[in-house]
Amino acid sequence: MPETPTRIVITDVDIPFGRLILILLKIALASIPAAIILAILVNVVVGLVFLLFGGMMSGSMHW
């Protein structure tokens, strides 16, 4: 018979200020490659949409 899980509530985390700054700096540095990869993916998707529907959009833009 499986045990029921024990619920734990964390009320306080004691992290020195210098360590917290280092953790946040690592998070910021790790987000840079993720943002670059995301930007490349968005550009690819937008490029594909433009290739598929670009002719229709450019035809309707003539004044």
N, C-alpha and C positions, 0 to 999 in steps of 0.2 A: 504494500500500500504506500503510495507516494506521500512524502511529507508536504504539508502546506508551507508555502514560502513565508519567510519572516520579513515583515515590513521594517525598513530602516529609514529614519528621517534625519538628514544632515542639517544641523542648525548653525554650525560655524566652521569655517575653514581658516586656519591660521597660516597665512603665507606672508613671508617678509616682503616688503615693498620692492626691494631690488630683484628678488626672484620673480615677482609678479610682472615687473617691467620686462624681464628676459622672456617670460612666457608669451607676453603680448607681442614682443618683437618677433619671436619665432612664428607666431600665427600670422603676423603681417607679411613676413618674408615668404611664408608658404603660400599665401594667397596670390602672390604675383604670378607664378606660373599657372595657377588655376584660372586667373583672370585672362591670361594670354590664350590658353586653350579654349576657354569659353568664347572669347572674341573671335577666334578662328572658326569655331563651329557655327557661330551666328552668321559670320560672313559667308560661309559655305551655303548655309540654308537660304540666306537672302539672295545669294548669287543664283542658286537653283530656281528659286521662285521667280527671279527676274528673267532667267533663261526660258522658263516655261510660259510666263505670262507677260513678259516685257513687250512682245510684239503687239499684244492686244492693248496694253496701256499706252504705248507710243502712238498707236493709230487714233486713239480717242483724244489725244492732247492737241491736235491741230486746230488752230483758230480759224 
